Amino acid sequence: MNLSILNNRDFKYIIFVIIYSYVYIYVIPWVDIKEFTDIDNYLSRIIYLQRGGKERIVTGISVLFDEGLWKFILLKISLFSRASYEEYLYIVSLISLSTYTFYTVKKINPLILLFFFFNPMFIDLIMGQIRIALSFSLLFIAFEINKNKLSIFLVVIAVFIHSASLLLLLIYFLLVKGYSIFSERKYYLYAIFLALILAILLKYGVDIILIAVEDKRANYSSIIKSNSVAYSIFWFLITLILLIKVKIQDSKTNILVAFSMTMMSLFFFSSVIGEYGQRYVAISIPLIIIAINNLPKYYKESTYIMFGFYQMLQLVYWTEFYII
């Protein structure tokens, strides 16, 4: 890497990322607005381990789904003072947000990032669903640096933090394969069709795999309430705008845009068939922002404005609902 670039441009990005992420995580009183149930579950798990609780031992292919590295992280946190448990979980949030911010701010206007990172779904991801946020941030780094050995290492870590990384990797490799087969517009149609097939498979096939590996999350999807089609259709509308109007030259950005389209479509199709799919959009908010930024000027500005109004409605509902 050119040292002058590191000192002049990347250094400014790093300073921005540190300040922004610190304020976002530690200054804004998110816990006064909403209770993050995943964090409560992690804290309960840490206390269980601190009191001598044991994790189950898995063998064979079940190791891929056991998320052993995350269990190891929780175990290490349990060795510290109970008063600091939540602070260590905040560090996970800080790492995830810093990664998202660093790679996104290099591609778009920082003011756009400042606004759209306050999307309620993204807030819940960073402050609540910290495990998948950390896992995907590592995959994001692996994609951006594109260094064989280091990228593989980061991918392995991501898988052992959250097994959903296996699905995200499958989507990525299918999109890479599709890029070599289809022309641009057909490629984006392929990304949407891929989401439809995956939504059906996740609805009717994933439990078979989880039962086979004795995963405790088998049949878990039947417990989680799915999102309404009305809530998810906005994201499919953005997908259609990208399908019709986005035009990109380089392969890396094309794959990134196609990935965001697959995630938004997966949310929509999952909602249609009664499956929970909000997490797919939540982890992809930075990619969606970048994808919109590649639209022609008029469509980019119009889509950002539409996105902004929609997000304001989300924030009004989200804050009032939890403050009452």
C-alpha positions in Angstrom: 0.0 0.0 0.0 1.3 3.5 -0.9 2.3 5.1 2.4 1.3 8.6 1.3 -2.3 7.3 0.7 -2.3 5.7 4.1 -1.2 8.9 5.8 -3.5 11.3 3.9 -6.7 9.6 3.0 -7.0 6.4 5.1 -5.8 8.2 8.2 -8.7 10.7 7.9 -11.1 7.8 7.4 -9.7 6.1 10.5 -10.1 9.2 12.6 -13.7 9.6 11.4 -14.5 6.0 12.0 -13.2 6.1 15.6 -15.1 9.2 16.6 -18.3 8.2 14.8 -18.3 4.6 16.2 -17.5 5.7 19.7 -20.3 8.2 19.8 -22.7 5.8 18.2 -22.0 2.9 20.7 -21.1 4.7 23.9 -22.8 8.2 23.9 -26.2 7.5 22.5 -28.4 5.9 25.2 -29.9 3.1 23.0 -30.8 1.0 26.0 -33.2 3.7 27.2 -35.0 3.5 23.8 -35.2 -0.3 23.3 -34.4 -3.5 25.1 -32.1 -5.7 23.0 -33.2 -9.2 23.8 -30.1 -10.8 22.2 -27.8 -8.9 24.6 -29.9 -10.1 27.5 -29.5 -13.7 26.3 -25.7 -13.3 25.9 -25.5 -11.8 29.4 -27.5 -14.7 30.8 -25.2 -17.1 29.0 -22.1 -15.5 30.4 -23.5 -15.6 33.9 -24.3 -19.3 33.4 -20.7 -19.9 32.3 -19.3 -17.8 35.2 -21.2 -20.0 37.6 -19.6 -23.2 36.2 -22.0 -24.0 33.4 -20.6 -26.1 30.6 -21.0 -25.9 26.8 -22.0 -29.2 25.1 -19.3 -31.0 23.1 -20.0 -31.5 19.4 -18.2 -33.7 16.8 -18.2 -34.2 13.1 -20.0 -31.9 10.8 -21.9 -30.4 13.7 -18.8 -28.4 14.5 -19.6 -26.1 11.5 -22.9 -25.2 13.0 -21.9 -25.0 16.7 -20.3 -21.5 16.6 -17.6 -22.6 18.9 -15.6 -19.4 18.6 -18.5 -17.3 19.8 -18.9 -19.7 22.8 -15.1 -19.3 23.5 -15.5 -15.4 23.4 -18.4 -15.6 25.9 -16.4 -18.0 28.1 -13.5 -15.6 28.2 -15.8 -12.7 29.1 -17.2 -14.7 32.0 -13.7 -14.7 33.6 -13.9 -11.0 34.2 -16.0 -8.9 36.7 -19.7 -9.3 36.2 -20.0 -5.5 36.1 -17.9 -5.4 32.9 -19.8 -8.1 30.9 -21.9 -5.6 28.9 -18.8 -3.4 28.3 -17.1 -6.3 26.5 -20.2 -6.9 24.4 -20.0 -3.2 23.4 -16.5 -3.8 22.2 -18.0 -6.4 19.7 -20.4 -3.7 18.6 -17.6 -1.2 18.2 -15.5 -3.6 16.0 -18.5 -4.3 13.8 -19.6 -0.7 13.3 -16.0 0.5 12.8 -15.6 -2.1 10.0 -18.8 -1.3 8.3 -18.1 2.5 8.6 -14.5 2.3 7.3 -15.3 0.4 4.1 -18.6 2.3 3.4 -17.3 5.9 4.0 -14.6 5.3 1.4 -17.3 4.8 -1.2 -20.0 7.3 -0.4 -20.6 10.8 1.0 -20.0 10.6 4.8 -23.2 12.6 5.5 -25.3 10.0 3.7 -23.6 7.3 5.9 -24.2 9.3 9.0 -27.9 9.4 8.3 -28.7 6.0 7.0 -26.7 4.2 9.7 -29.4 5.3 12.0 -31.9 3.0 10.3 -33.7 1.1 13.2 -32.8 -2.3 11.6 -29.2 -1.4 11.5 -29.2 0.0 15.1 -30.7 -3.3 16.2 -28.0 -5.2 14.3 -25.1 -3.2 15.8 -26.4 -2.9 19.4 -28.4 -6.2 19.6 -27.6 -8.8 17.0 -23.9 -8.4 17.6 -22.9 -11.9 16.7 -24.1 -11.8 13.1 -22.9 -8.2 12.8 -19.4 -9.3 13.8 -19.5 -12.3 11.5 -20.6 -10.3 8.5 -18.1 -7.5 9.2 -15.3 -10.1 9.0 -16.7 -11.3 5.7 -16.9 -7.7 4.5 -13.2 -7.3 5.3 -12.4 -10.6 3.5 -14.2 -9.3 0.4 -12.6 -5.9 0.4 -9.0 -6.9 0.9 -9.2 -9.9 -1.4 -6.0 -11.5 -0.1 -6.2 -15.3 -0.4 -4.8 -16.5 2.9 -6.0 -13.7 5.1 -9.4 -13.7 3.5 -9.8 -17.4 4.1 -8.7 -17.0 7.7 -11.3 -14.3 8.2 -14.0 -16.4 6.6 -13.2 -19.3 8.9 -13.4 -17.1 11.9 -16.8 -15.7 10.7 -18.2 -19.2 10.3 -17.3 -20.2 13.8 -18.8 -17.0 15.2 -22.2 -17.4 13.3 -23.1 -20.3 11.1 -25.3 -18.0 9.0 -22.0 -17.1 7.4 -22.2 -20.4 5.5 -25.4 -19.2 3.8 -23.8 -15.8 3.0 -20.8 -17.5 1.5 -23.0 -19.7 -0.6 -24.8 -16.7 -1.9 -21.5 -14.9 -2.7 -20.1 -17.9 -4.6 -23.3 -18.3 -6.6 -23.2 -14.7 -7.5 -19.5 -14.9 -8.5 -20.4 -17.9 -10.7 -23.4 -16.1 -12.2 -21.3 -13.1 -13.1 -19.2 -15.2 -15.5 -22.4 -16.5 -17.1 -24.9 -13.7 -17.4 -24.8 -10.2 -18.9 -25.4 -7.2 -16.6 -29.2 -7.0 -16.6 -29.7 -10.8 -16.7 -27.2 -11.0 -13.9 -29.3 -8.9 -11.6 -32.4 -10.9 -12.6 -30.4 -14.0 -11.6 -29.6 -12.4 -8.2 -33.4 -11.9 -7.6 -34.3 -15.4 -8.8 -31.6 -16.8 -6.5 -33.3 -15.0 -3.5 -36.6 -16.6 -4.4 -35.1 -20.1 -4.5 -33.2 -19.5 -1.3 -36.4 -18.2 0.5 -38.2 -21.4 -0.4 -35.3 -23.6 0.6 -34.8 -21.8 3.9 -38.6 -22.1 4.6 -38.9 -25.8 3.9 -35.4 -27.3 3.9 -33.2 -25.8 6.5 -34.8 -27.6 9.5 -33.9 -30.9 7.9 -30.2 -30.0 8.0 -30.4 -28.6 11.5 -32.2 -31.7 12.8 -29.6 -33.9 11.1 -26.7 -32.1 13.0 -28.8 -31.9 16.2 -28.8 -28.1 16.2 -31.0 -26.5 18.9 -32.3 -24.0 16.3 -34.2 -26.6 14.4 -37.9 -25.5 14.0 -36.8 -22.2 15.5 -38.2 -20.3 12.5 -41.7 -21.4 13.4 -41.3 -19.5 16.7 -40.1 -16.2 15.3 -42.8 -13.9 13.9 -42.3 -13.1 10.2 -42.3 -9.5 8.9 -45.3 -8.2 7.0 -45.2 -8.0 3.2 -46.0 -4.3 3.5 -42.9 -3.8 5.6 -40.6 -5.6 3.2 -42.0 -4.4 -0.1 -40.1 -1.1 0.1 -36.8 -3.0 -0.1 -38.0 -4.9 -3.1 -38.9 -1.6 -4.7 -35.3 -0.5 -4.3 -34.2 -3.8 -5.8 -36.4 -3.2 -8.9 -34.9 0.4 -9.3 -31.4 -1.1 -9.2 -32.4 -3.8 -11.7 -33.7 -1.3 -14.2 -31.3 1.7 -13.8 -28.0 0.7 -12.2 -25.0 0.4 -14.6 -21.6 -0.5 -13.3 -18.3 -1.3 -15.1 -16.2 -3.2 -12.5 -16.9 -6.8 -11.5 -16.3 -6.2 -7.7 -19.0 -3.5 -7.4 -21.3 -5.5 -9.7 -21.1 -8.5 -7.3 -21.6 -6.2 -4.3 -24.7 -4.6 -5.8 -26.1 -8.1 -6.8 -25.5 -9.3 -3.2 -27.5 -6.4 -1.8 -30.3 -7.1 -4.3 -30.3 -10.7 -3.3 -30.6 -9.7 0.4 -33.4 -7.3 -0.2 -35.3 -9.8 -2.4 -34.7 -12.5 0.2 -36.4 -10.3 2.8 -39.3 -9.7 0.5 -39.8 -13.3 -0.6 -39.4 -14.6 3.0 -42.1 -12.3 4.1 -44.4 -13.4 1.4 -44.1 -17.1 2.5 -44.3 -16.2 6.2 -40.6 -16.5 7.1 -38.6 -14.1 9.2 -36.1 -12.3 6.9 -35.3 -8.9 8.4 -31.8 -9.8 9.3 -30.8 -10.1 5.6 -31.5 -6.4 5.0 -30.1 -5.4 8.4 -26.6 -6.8 7.7 -26.7 -5.3 4.1 -27.6 -1.7 4.9 -24.1 -0.5 4.0 -24.1 -2.5 0.7 -27.6 -1.1 -0.1 -26.4 2.4 0.4 -23.4 1.8 -1.8 -25.6 0.2 -4.5 -28.0 3.2 -4.5 -24.9 5.5 -4.9 -24.2 3.8 -8.2 -27.5 4.8 -9.8 -27.6 7.7 -12.3 -27.8 11.0 -10.6 -31.5 11.6 -10.8 -32.5 8.1 -9.7 -29.8 8.1 -7.0 -31.1 11.3 -5.4 -34.8 10.2 -5.7 -34.1 6.9 -4.2 -32.1 8.4 -1.3 -35.0 10.8 -0.6 -37.5 8.0 -0.7 -35.3 5.9 1.6 -34.9 8.9 3.9 -38.7 9.4 4.3 -39.2 5.7 4.8 -36.5 5.6 7.5 -38.0 8.6 9.3 -41.3 6.6 9.5 -39.4 3.6 10.8 -37.7 5.8 13.5 -41.0 7.3 14.6 -42.6 3.9 15.0 -39.5 2.3 16.6 -38.9 5.0 19.2 -42.5 5.7 20.2 -43.2 2.0 20.4 -40.4 1.3 22.8 -40.6 4.5 24.8 -44.3 4.0 25.8 
